[in-house]
Amino acid sequence: MEHTQALIELDDTLTLRRFAGQADLPEFYRVIEESLDHLRPWMPWAAEHSLAAQGEWLAGRAEQWDSGREFSYAITLDGEIVGACGLFRREDTPENAREIGYWLHPAATGRGVATRAARALTEQAFQLPGVDYVEIIHDKANQASGAVPARLGYTEHHRRPATEPLAPNESGEDRVWRLTRAQAQALASR
């Protein structure tokens, strides 16, 4: 089973690191608590946020990682967790595709953190054998999330009705951005 790197150092201050299970729970929970007003409009899971729910989510990360199905990372800035990101394959996603997701504490937004994290995960995805394309999917009303794939050279592949429960600010229509291996290679050679 192929895996991504467990630690991705983007510079002296910004790192993506594999979650450390329950050891991360106190800090991770605090960051989510501080971010709830920022997350609730866009993340359906934020409405169900609890210490038990986050503990359960963290507990499942090792199994997901080991299976190669999902690689979840804590985004850390100066050693402190400021969000999370992941590279994954949903049940209905073809074997040759991966998806990237991300969220940040509001104090970490507007600084290129999500873009840099998504770039690093895109690079990791194309190091996995058989991955032909990567997608970033977000509600069409979430313009901040949409700015990330646009900056990275992804193209809007299509729009579709939302496949998951809606958060309060969501429109119900997802934008699906895609970057193929060939597109990524062309961008890298520029």
TIROLUM-514090 format. One record per atom (N, C-alpha, C): residue number from 1; atom name; x negated, y negated, z. Coordinates in steps of 0.2 Angstrom, whole numbers. Layout:
BEGIN
   seq   atom       x       y       z
   NUM     CA       X       Y       Z
...
//
This chain:
BEGIN
   seq   atom       x       y       z
     1      N      -4       6       0
     1     CA       0       0       0
     1      C      -4      -6       0
     2      N      -3     -11      -5
     2     CA      -7     -17      -5
     2      C      -4     -22      -1
     3      N      -8     -26       2
     3     CA      -6     -31       7
     3      C      -9     -38       5
     4      N      -7     -43       8
     4     CA     -10     -50       7
     4      C     -15     -51      13
     5      N     -18     -56      13
     5     CA     -23     -58      18
     5      C     -19     -60      24
     6      N     -21     -58      30
     6     CA     -18     -59      37
     6      C     -19     -66      39
     7      N     -25     -69      37
     7     CA     -27     -76      39
     7      C     -29     -80      32
     8      N     -26     -85      31
     8     CA     -27     -89      25
     8      C     -29     -96      28
     9      N     -35     -98      28
     9     CA     -37    -105      30
     9      C     -37    -109      24
    10      N     -33    -114      24
    10     CA     -32    -119      19
    10      C     -37    -125      19
    11      N     -39    -127      25
    11     CA     -44    -132      27
    11      C     -46    -131      34
    12      N     -49    -136      37
    12     CA     -51    -136      44
    12      C     -45    -136      49
    13      N     -40    -139      47
    13     CA     -34    -140      51
    13      C     -28    -135      49
    14      N     -27    -133      43
    14     CA     -21    -130      41
    14      C     -22    -122      39
    15      N     -19    -118      43
    15     CA     -20    -111      42
    15      C     -13    -107      42
    16      N     -13    -102      38
    16     CA      -7     -97      38
    16      C     -10     -91      41
    17      N      -6     -89      46
    17     CA      -9     -83      49
    17      C      -3     -78      51
    18      N      -4     -72      50
    18     CA       1     -67      51
    18      C       3     -68      59
    19      N      10     -67      59
    19     CA      13     -68      66
    19      C      10     -62      71
    20      N       9     -64      77
    20     CA       6     -60      82
    20      C      12     -57      86
    21      N      17     -56      83
    21     CA      23     -52      87
    21      C      25     -57      93
    22      N      27     -53      98
    22     CA      30     -57     104
    22      C      25     -62     107
    23      N      19     -61     106
    23     CA      14     -66     109
    23      C      15     -73     106
    24      N      18     -73     100
    24     CA      20     -80      97
    24      C      27     -83      99
    25      N      31     -78     103
    25     CA      38     -80     104
    25      C      38     -87     108
    26      N      35     -88     113
    26     CA      36     -95     117
    26      C      35    -101     112
    27      N      29    -101     109
    27     CA      28    -107     105
    27      C      33    -107      99
    28      N      34    -101      95
    28     CA      38    -101      90
    28      C      45    -103      91
    29      N      48    -101      97
    29     CA      54    -103      99
    29      C      55    -111     101
    30      N      50    -113     104
    30     CA      49    -121     105
    30      C      49    -125      99
    31      N      45    -123      94
    31     CA      45    -126      88
    31      C      52    -126      84
    32      N      55    -120      84
    32     CA      62    -120      81
    32      C      67    -125      85
    33      N      67    -124      92
    33     CA      71    -129      96
    33      C      70    -136      94
    34      N      64    -138      93
    34     CA      62    -145      92
    34      C      64    -147      85
    35      N      65    -142      80
    35     CA      67    -143      73
    35      C      74    -142      72
    36      N      78    -140      76
    36     CA      85    -138      75
    36      C      89    -143      71
    37      N      89    -149      73
    37     CA      92    -154      69
    37      C      90    -155      62
    38      N      84    -153      61
    38     CA      81    -153      54
    38      C      83    -147      50
    39      N      83    -141      54
    39     CA      84    -135      50
    39      C      92    -133      49
    40      N      96    -135      54
    40     CA     103    -133      53
    40      C     106    -135      47
    41      N     105    -141      44
    41     CA     109    -142      38
    41      C     107    -137      32
    42      N     101    -134      32
    42     CA      99    -130      26
    42      C      98    -123      28
    43      N      97    -121      34
    43     CA      95    -114      36
    43      C     101    -111      40
    44      N     105    -106      36
    44     CA     110    -103      40
    44      C     108    -100      47
    45      N     102     -97      47
    45     CA     100     -93      53
    45      C      99     -98      59
    46      N      99    -104      58
    46     CA      98    -109      63
    46      C     104    -110      67
    47      N     110    -108      65
    47     CA     116    -109      69
    47      C     116    -103      74
    48      N     113     -98      72
    48     CA     113     -92      77
    48      C     106     -91      81
    49      N     102     -97      81
    49     CA      96     -97      84
    49      C      97     -96      92
    50      N      93     -91      94
    50     CA      92     -90     102
    50      C      85     -86     103
    51      N      84     -86     109
    51     CA      77     -83     111
    51      C      77     -76     109
    52      N      83     -72     110
    52     CA      84     -65     108
    52      C      83     -64     101
    53      N      86     -69      97
    53     CA      86     -68      90
    53      C      79     -69      87
    54      N      76     -74      90
    54     CA      69     -75      87
    54      C      64     -70      89
    55      N      65     -67      95
    55     CA      61     -61      98
    55      C      62     -55      94
    56      N      68     -54      92
    56     CA      70     -48      87
    56      C      67     -49      80
    57      N      67     -55      78
    57     CA      64     -57      71
    57      C      57     -56      71
    58      N      53     -58      77
    58     CA      46     -57      77
    58      C      44     -50      78
    59      N      48     -46      82
    59     CA      47     -39      83
    59      C      47     -35      76
    60      N      51     -37      71
    60     CA      51     -34      65
    60      C      46     -36      60
    61      N      42     -41      61
    61     CA      37     -43      57
    61      C      32     -38      55
    62      N      29     -34      60
    62     CA      24     -29      59
    62      C      26     -24      54
    63      N      32     -21      56
    63     CA      35     -16      51
    63      C      36     -18      44
    64      N      38     -24      43
    64     CA      39     -27      37
    64      C      32     -28      33
    65      N      28     -30      37
    65     CA      21     -31      34
    65      C      18     -25      32
    66      N      18     -20      37
    66     CA      15     -13      35
    66      C      18     -10      29
    67      N      25     -11      28
    67     CA      28      -8      22
    67      C      26     -12      16
    68      N      23     -18      16
    68     CA      22     -22      10
    68      C      28     -25       8
    69      N      34     -25      12
    69     CA      40     -28       9
    69      C      40     -36      11
    70      N      37     -38      16
    70     CA      38     -45      18
    70      C      31     -47      22
    71      N      28     -52      20
    71     CA      22     -55      23
    71      C      24     -62      26
    72      N      25     -62      33
    72     CA      27     -68      36
    72      C      22     -71      40
    73      N      21     -78      39
    73     CA      15     -81      42
    73      C      18     -87      46
    74      N      14     -88      52
    74     CA      15     -94      55
    74      C      11     -99      52
    75      N      14    -105      51
    75     CA      10    -111      48
    75      C       7    -115      54
    76      N       1    -115      54
    76     CA      -2    -119      60
    76      C      -6    -125      57
    77      N      -6    -130      61
    77     CA      -9    -136      60
    77      C     -13    -138      66
    78      N     -19    -138      66
    78     CA     -24    -139      72
    78      C     -22    -134      77
    79      N     -21    -128      75
    79     CA     -20    -122      79
    79      C     -13    -122      82
    80      N      -9    -126      81
    80     CA      -2    -126      84
    80      C       3    -124      78
    81      N       8    -120      80
    81     CA      13    -118      75
    81      C      17    -124      73
    82      N      18    -125      67
    82     CA      22    -130      64
    82      C      28    -128      59
    83      N      28    -121      58
    83     CA      33    -119      54
    83      C      31    -112      52
    84      N      35    -109      47
    84     CA      34    -102      45
    84      C      35    -102      37
    85      N      32     -97      34
    85     CA      33     -96      27
    85      C      32     -88      26
    86      N      34     -86      20
    86     CA      34     -79      19
    86      C      34     -78      12
    87      N      31     -72      10
    87     CA      31     -69       3
    87      C      35     -62       4
    88      N      40     -62       0
    88     CA      44     -56       1
    88      C      48     -53      -5
    89      N      51     -47      -4
    89     CA      55     -45     -10
    89      C      61     -43      -6
    90      N      67     -46      -9
    90     CA      73     -44      -6
    90      C      76     -37      -9
    91      N      81     -35      -6
    91     CA      84     -28      -9
    91      C      85     -28     -16
    92      N      88     -34     -19
    92     CA      90     -34     -26
    92      C      84     -37     -30
    93      N      78     -38     -28
    93     CA      73     -41     -32
    93      C      69     -35     -35
    94      N      68     -36     -42
    94     CA      64     -31     -45
    94      C      57     -30     -42
    95      N      54     -24     -43
    95     CA      48     -22     -41
    95      C      42     -27     -43
    96      N      43     -30     -49
    96     CA      38     -34     -51
    96      C      38     -42     -49
    97      N      43     -43     -45
    97     CA      44     -50     -42
    97      C      43     -51     -35
    98      N      42     -57     -33
    98     CA      41     -59     -26
    98      C      45     -66     -25
    99      N      47     -67     -19
    99     CA      50     -74     -17
    99      C      46     -77     -12
   100      N      46     -83     -12
   100     CA      42     -87      -6
   100      C      48     -91      -3
   101      N      47     -92       4
   101     CA      52     -96       8
   101      C      47    -100      13
   102      N      50    -105      15
   102     CA      46    -109      20
   102      C      51    -114      24
   103      N      48    -116      30
   103     CA      52    -121      33
   103      C      46    -124      38
   104      N      47    -131      40
   104     CA      43    -134      44
   104      C      46    -138      50
   105      N      42    -139      55
   105     CA      44    -144      60
   105      C      45    -151      57
   106      N      49    -155      58
   106     CA      50    -162      55
   106      C      44    -166      56
   107      N      40    -165      61
   107     CA      34    -169      62
   107      C      28    -167      57
   108      N      29    -161      54
   108     CA      24    -159      49
   108      C      26    -160      41
   109      N      32    -163      40
   109     CA      34    -164      34
   109      C      31    -170      31
   110      N      32    -170      24
   110     CA      29    -176      20
   110      C      21    -177      20
   111      N      18    -171      22
   111     CA      11    -171      22
   111      C       8    -166      17
   112      N      12    -163      13
   112     CA       9    -158       8
   112      C       8    -151      11
   113      N      11    -150      17
   113     CA      10    -144      21
   113      C      13    -138      17
   114      N      20    -139      16
   114     CA      24    -134      13
   114      C      21    -133       6
   115      N      19    -138       2
   115     CA      17    -137      -5
   115      C      10    -132      -4
   116      N       6    -134       0
   116     CA      -1    -130       1
   116      C       1    -123       3
   117      N       5    -122       8
   117     CA       7    -115      10
   117      C      10    -111       4
   118      N      15    -114       0
   118     CA      18    -111      -6
   118      C      13    -109     -11
   119      N       8    -114     -12
   119     CA       2    -113     -17
   119      C      -2    -106     -15
   120      N      -3    -106      -8
   120     CA      -7    -101      -6
   120      C      -4     -94      -6
   121      N       3     -94      -5
   121     CA       7     -88      -5
   121      C       8     -86     -13
   122      N       8     -91     -17
   122     CA       9     -89     -24
   122      C       2     -86     -27
   123      N      -3     -88     -24
   123     CA     -10     -85     -26
   123      C     -10     -78     -23
   124      N      -8     -77     -17
   124     CA      -7     -70     -14
   124      C      -3     -66     -18
   125      N       3     -68     -20
   125     CA       8     -64     -24
   125      C       4     -61     -30
   126      N       1     -65     -34
   126     CA      -2     -63     -40
   126      C      -9     -59     -39
   127      N     -11     -58     -33
   127     CA     -16     -53     -31
   127      C     -13     -46     -30
   128      N      -7     -46     -29
   128     CA      -3     -39     -28
   128      C      -2     -36     -35
   129      N      -4     -30     -35
   129     CA      -3     -26     -41
   129      C       4     -26     -44
   130      N       5     -27     -50
   130     CA      12     -27     -53
   130      C      16     -33     -52
   131      N      14     -38     -49
   131     CA      18     -44     -48
   131      C      18     -48     -55
   132      N      23     -49     -58
   132     CA      23     -53     -64
   132      C      26     -60     -63
   133      N      30     -61     -58
   133     CA      32     -68     -57
   133      C      34     -69     -50
   134      N      34     -75     -48
   134     CA      36     -77     -41
   134      C      42     -82     -41
   135      N      46     -82     -37
   135     CA      52     -87     -37
   135      C      52     -90     -30
   136      N      55     -97     -30
   136     CA      57    -100     -25
   136      C      64    -102     -26
   137      N      68    -101     -21
   137     CA      75    -102     -22
   137      C      78    -106     -16
   138      N      82    -111     -18
   138     CA      84    -116     -13
   138      C      91    -119     -15
   139      N      95    -121     -11
   139     CA     101    -125     -12
   139      C      99    -131     -17
   140      N     103    -132     -22
   140     CA     102    -138     -26
   140      C     102    -144     -23
   141      N     106    -145     -17
   141     CA     106    -151     -13
   141      C     100    -152      -9
   142      N      96    -147      -8
   142     CA      90    -148      -4
   142      C      84    -150      -8
   143      N      84    -157      -9
   143     CA      79    -160     -14
   143      C      72    -159     -11
   144      N      71    -159      -5
   144     CA      64    -159      -2
   144      C      61    -152      -3
   145      N      65    -146      -3
   145     CA      63    -140      -4
   145      C      62    -139     -12
   146      N      66    -142     -16
   146     CA      65    -142     -23
   146      C      58    -145     -26
   147      N      56    -150     -22
   147     CA      50    -154     -24
   147      C      44    -149     -24
   148      N      44    -144     -19
   148     CA      38    -140     -19
   148      C      37    -136     -25
   149      N      41    -132     -28
   149     CA      40    -128     -34
   149      C      39    -133     -40
   150      N      42    -138     -40
   150     CA      41    -143     -46
   150      C      33    -145     -45
   151      N      31    -147     -40
   151     CA      24    -149     -39
   151      C      19    -143     -41
   152      N      21    -137     -40
   152     CA      16    -131     -41
   152      C      17    -129     -48
   153      N      21    -132     -52
   153     CA      21    -129     -59
   153      C      26    -124     -61
   154      N      30    -122     -56
   154     CA      36    -118     -57
   154      C      41    -121     -61
   155      N      45    -118     -65
   155     CA      50    -121     -69
   155      C      57    -118     -67
   156      N      62    -122     -67
   156     CA      69    -120     -65
   156      C      71    -115     -70
   157      N      72    -109     -68
   157     CA      74    -103     -72
   157      C      81    -103     -73
   158      N      85    -104     -67
   158     CA      92    -104     -68
   158      C      95    -106     -62
   159      N     102    -107     -62
   159     CA     106    -109     -56
   159      C     111    -104     -55
   160      N     113    -102     -49
   160     CA     118     -97     -48
   160      C     122     -99     -41
   161      N     127     -95     -40
   161     CA     131     -96     -34
   161      C     126     -93     -28
   162      N     127     -97     -22
   162     CA     123     -94     -17
   162      C     125     -87     -15
   163      N     120     -83     -13
   163     CA     121     -76     -11
   163      C     121     -75      -4
   164      N     120     -80       0
   164     CA     119     -80       7
   164      C     124     -84      10
   165      N     126     -84      17
   165     CA     130     -89      20
   165      C     128     -96      19
   166      N     132    -100      19
   166     CA     130    -107      18
   166      C     129    -111      25
   167      N     124    -115      25
   167     CA     123    -120      30
   167      C     127    -126      29
   168      N     128    -130      34
   168     CA     132    -136      33
   168      C     131    -141      27
   169      N     125    -142      25
   169     CA     123    -147      19
   169      C     122    -143      13
   170      N     123    -137      13
   170     CA     122    -133       6
   170      C     128    -134       2
   171      N     127    -134      -5
   171     CA     132    -135     -10
   171      C     135    -128     -12
   172      N     132    -123     -11
   172     CA     134    -116     -13
   172      C     131    -114     -20
   173      N     127    -119     -23
   173     CA     123    -117     -29
   173      C     116    -117     -28
   174      N     112    -111     -29
   174     CA     105    -111     -28
   174      C     102    -113     -35
   175      N      96    -116     -34
   175     CA      91    -117     -40
   175      C      86    -111     -39
   176      N      85    -108     -44
   176     CA      80    -103     -44
   176      C      74    -105     -49
   177      N      68    -106     -45
   177     CA      62    -108     -49
   177      C      58    -102     -50
   178      N      54    -102     -55
   178     CA      50     -96     -57
   178      C      43     -98     -60
   179      N      38     -94     -58
   179     CA      31     -95     -60
   179      C      29     -88     -62
   180      N      28     -87     -69
   180     CA      25     -81     -71
   180      C      18     -81     -70
   181      N      15     -74     -70
   181     CA       8     -74     -70
   181      C       4     -77     -75
   182      N       7     -77     -82
   182     CA       4     -81     -87
   182      C       4     -88     -86
   183      N       9     -91     -83
   183     CA      10     -98     -82
   183      C       5    -100     -77
   184      N       4     -96     -71
   184     CA      -1     -97     -66
   184      C      -8     -97     -69
   185      N      -9     -92     -73
   185     CA     -16     -92     -76
   185      C     -17     -98     -81
   186      N     -12    -101     -84
   186     CA     -13    -107     -88
   186      C     -14    -113     -84
   187      N     -11    -113     -79
   187     CA     -12    -119     -74
   187      C     -19    -119     -71
   188      N     -21    -113     -69
   188     CA     -27    -112     -66
   188      C     -33    -114     -71
   189      N     -32    -113     -77
   189     CA     -37    -114     -82
   189      C     -38    -122     -84
   190      N     -33    -126     -82
   190     CA     -33    -133     -83
   190      C     -38    -137     -80
//
